[in-house]
Amino acid sequence: MGVAFDSSDRDLSFRIALEYFDDLRILFNAKCSGLEPWQIVSYAISLCFLIAYIKRMTRSNEPPLVQIRKSIFSFLRSLPWVRRKLEADLAKAQAEIEDEVHQSDHMREFYKFLPERCMDTEEILADGRRYAMMGERRYMQHYDPQTREEDMKLSAKLFDLFAHTDPHRSDAFPGVRKMEAEILKMTCAMFHGGKDSCGVVAGGGTEALMLACLAYRNRSRARGEWRAEIVAPSTAHPALDKAAAFFDMTIKRIQVSETDDRANVGAMKRAIGPRTCMIIASAPNHITGTVDPIEKLAKLAQRYHIPLHVDCTLGGFVLPFMEYADYSVPAFDFRLPGVTSISADLHRYGQCPGRLSVLMYREPDT
């Protein structure tokens, strides 16, 4: 037989609970009686920031001790005298690295723009031989001069000169490193990059796009957000999904406009959130071949202070040449302030014999 509780018992329990809460209120007020209003407000705001920080830490995959250590180091690096010391050391290290990589290049003259006139075969081969000799001066000094001369005679074509090289070994093959630097600088100029534009040479469009995602993910984490998010049209490169899986990111695929298969700017604007680390646009995309409204997306990215990456890996390299031929091409590159990075394939319309892409940034701190 169960025990029945009437309404009077429930009312009694409620009154007892209220008395406990009232005792706590009196105790709390007594403890805070010596505090001024500004102190109470400051403590409340500090508590809110602490709760937000703990909540952000719990969303991270890194151990709490690692996050605390990084936060401490980040605070120390922000101190003025520490920041000045770090900047001085970085500048010194950069100068040492430049001297090291250029030690075989005594002239230190670089192609920064496409030549105004077509270079003939002999001129190209002459430049190629000069670049190849940079590595030979350092690593083939013990070779017999006659043998070295015979080896050079076998190199009848530019491709043969560098078939044995490894771009990852820039110390052994400085000529390859210099050619990559020149390719990057000329491409930045074609896409209207300024004097601070920079980037990397990649082995394909997928690698270039993934490197951009990695850079913006690291940028997001440096600002305290550990769940970086990509906002991209549904027609954007599938490498974005690979990057999200590799780099612990999430991606929002937004359906394109039904009328023209281009990015829906309004829908992408609604998809932007506090975790958004980058916006993607295509010129053109890999599904329908349409060019997204990059001017509108650039304004959107600039308004919300979010990086905008323009993927030109599917034939986008031809767009600058169309401008040179007096075709009307809407702005899609670094002329738009909101565009922070661009990826382009040189093996599509760039006459590159193998898979080669470039990833360009507006500036080093993008």
N, C-alpha and C positions, 0 to 999 in steps of 0.2 A: 504494500500500500504506500503510495507516494505521499510526500509532504507538500501541502499546498501553501503558497505564499499569497497573502492578500495585498491590496494596494497600500495598506498602512505600513507593512514591512518594507515595501519598495520606497515609500516616502521617507521612512526613517533612514535607510541606507543612503539615499540621496542627500539628506540633511547632514549626515556624518561626513560624506565626501566633501560637501561644501565647506564644512568647518575646517577640514584639513587644508583645502585650498586657501581658505581665508588666513589660516595660521602661516602658510607659506608666503602669502602676500605680505603679511605684516613683517615677517622675518626678512624678506627681500628688501622691503622699503627701509627697514632699520639698517641693513647693511649698506644701502646706497644713500643714506641720509647725509653722509659727509661728502658726497660727490657733487660736483657742479654739473649743470646741464651739458656743457660742452664735453665733459669727460664721458658722460653717459652716451652721448651721440657718437663720440669717437670710438668707444668700446663696441658699440652696436655695429658701426661700419666695419671695424676691424674683424669682428666675428663673421660678418657676411663674406668678406674677402677670404677669410680662412676656410669657411665652408665651401666656397667656390673653388678654392685651390685644392682642397681635399677631394672634392667631387671630380675635378679634372684629373687628379692623380689616379683615382680609381678606374678611370676609363683607359688608362695607358697599359700597354703590355709589359712595360719595363718595371723592374722591382722598385719598391718605394725608396730604398736607400739610394739607388742610382738616380732617381728623379730628384731627391733632396740634394745629392751631391752636385748634380747639374745646375740646380737652382742657385746653390751657393756660389758655384763658379761663375754663373751668369751675372750674379749680383756683383761679384768682385771685379769681373771684366768691365762692368759699367762704371766703376769708379774712375774719375777723370785721370788721375795720375797713373792708374793701371792701364787704362785705355791708351794713353799717350805712349807708355812703354811698349805695349803690344804693337801699336801702329809703327813705332820706330823699328822694332825687331822684324816685323813683317816686311817693311820697306827694305831693310838690309838683306833679308833672306831673298826677296824678289830680285834685288840687284845681283846677288850671288848666283841665283839660278839663271838669270839672263846671261851673265858672263859665261857660265858653264855651257849652256846650250848653244851659244854663239861663238865659242872659242875656235871653231873650225871655219867660221864665216868671217873673214877679215873685212870684206867690203860692207856687209850688213845692209845691203840694198834690197828692197823688197818690191815686188809687183803689188800695187794696191788697187789698180783698176785694170780692166781689160784693155789690151793694147788698142790704140786708135787704128792701126793698120794690121792686116793679117801677117803673121810671122810665117816665113817659109820653113821648109823642113830642116835645113841646115841650122837655122837660128834656134829652133826648138831643140835639136840634138846637141847644139853647143851648150845651151843652158843645162840640159840634162847631164852632159858629161861634167860640167862644172860642179853641179850638185853632187854627182856620184864621187867625184874626186875629194870632196870634203871628208868623207869617211875614210878614203884610202890614205890621205895624208896622216891620219892618226893611227889607223890600225893596220896599214900595209907597208909601213916603213921598212920592215925587215924583208919584204919581198924583193926578188931580183928585178931591177928596173926593166930588163928586157922582157921578162915574163909579164910584168905589169903592162908593158906596152902592147904585147901580143893579146892580152886579155881585153884591153880597151878596143883593139881593132875588131874583135869579134862582136862588139856591141854595135851592130849596124842600125838598130832602131832604138827609140827611146824606151820602149817597153822592156827590151832586153836588158837595159842598164839597171833596172830595178826589180827584175823578176825574183831575185834572191834576197831582197831586203825584207826587214820586219819593222813595220811602223812603230811597234811597241818599244823597239830598241833605238830610241832617238839618239843615244850616245854613240852607238855604232854606225848609224845611218842618219847623220844630221841633215843631209840633203833632203831626205824624205820629210823630216820634220819641217824644214823650211818650205817645201812645196805645199804641205798641208796648211801652214800658216798663211801662205799667199793665196791659196784657194779660199780659205775662210775669209780673209780680208777683202778679196775681190767680190765674193758673194755678198758680204755685208754691204759693200758699196752699191751693188746692184739692187739690194732691197732697201736702200736709202738709210743705212745705219750710220750713226754719227761716229765721231772719233773714239768714243768710249765703247762702241759695239765690240762684242767678242763672241766666243763660242767654241765649239769642238767639232772635229771631223768624226763621223760615225760610219759604221759598216752597213748602214741601211736605214730606211725610214722608221722601222720599228725601234731600233736602238736609239735613234735620235729622239723619238717621241717619248720613249721610256726615260731617257736621261732628263728631259724637261720635267716629267712628272716627279722624278726623284728630287730634282732641285726645288720644286715648289712644295713637295712634301717636307723636305728639310727646312725650308723657309717657314712653313706652318708650325713645325715642331719647335723651332727656335722662338716662336712667339707664344708657345705654351699650349697649342692645340695638337693633340696626339691622334685625332681621328680625322685626318685630312680627307676632303671630299672633292671630287671632280664633277663639274657640270658640263655636259657635252650633248650635242645633238645626237639623235639616233643614227645618223649617217656618218658619224665621225669614225676614225680609224679604229679597228678592233684591237690594236695594240694597247689602247687605253685600258681595256679589261685585263690584259696581261699585266700592265703596270700596277693596276689596283690590287691584283692578287699577289704580285711580287713584293710590293712596298707597303702592304697593310693599309691600303686606302679604300675608300668607297667611291662609287661612281653613280651619278644620276644621269640616265639617258632620257633626253627630252625629245618627244615626237616633233618632227619637222612640220612645217606648214603644208597642208594638203594641196594648196594651189600651186606652189612652185618648188616643193621639196627642199626648201632652205630652212635654216635654223629659225625657230619661232622665238623671237626676242622677248616677247611678253612672258611666254612660258618659262624661258630660261631665267628671266628676272625673278619670277615667283619661286624658282627652285633654289635661288641663292640663300644660303644660311650662314650662321656663324662659323661653320666648319669648312666652308668653301675655300679651297686653296688655289684653284685655277679654273678658267673658262676656256673651252676649246672651240675653235672655228676652223673651217676647212676651205681651201682655195686651190682646187676644188675637192669635193669629198670622193670617197672610193666606191660609192654605191650608185648615185645618180649623176655624178659629174657636175653638180651645181656648186656655185660659189656662195657661201653664206654671207649674210649682210654684215660684213666685218666692221664697217663704219659705225653702225648702231651698237654692235657688241663691244666695240672699243670704248664708246662713250659709257656704256653700262659698266664695263670693267673699271674705267677711270672713276666713275661716280662712287663705286663701292670699294675702291682700292684693292681690287683683285687682279692678279696677273691674267693676261689673255695670251694664249698660245695659238698661233696660226699655223695649221698643218698644210704645207705646200708640197708634200711628198708625191702626190699624184699629178705630175705635169705642171705643178705650180712654178717650176723654174722657168717656164716659157713666158710667164706674164711680164717680167721686165723686158724681154725681147720684143713683146708685142707693143710695149710703150715706145721702145726705140723705133719701131716701124710705124709710129703715129696712129696706133689703134687706141681707142678710148677705153681705158681700164680703170674701174673704180679703185680708189686707194685701199690697199689691203696690207701694207707693210709698215715699216717703222715711221712712215710719215704720220701715222695715226698715233697720238700720244698714249692711247690705251694698250697698244700692242707691245708686249714685253719680250716675246720670243717667237722665232719662226724656224720651222724645219723644212728642208727642201732636199730632194733627190737630184744628184748630179748625173746619175745614169739615166734619167728621163729628160731628154732635150738638152742636157748639159754635155753630151758627147763623151761621157765617161765610159770606158770599156767595161768596167766592173761595177759592183754594187758600192756606191759611195754616197753619203748624205752629209749634210751639215746642219748643225743646230746653232742658231744665232740668238744672242741675247742683246737687248738694247744697251745694257750696261752691266758691269761685273756684279753689282749689288742688286740685280733684278730679283 
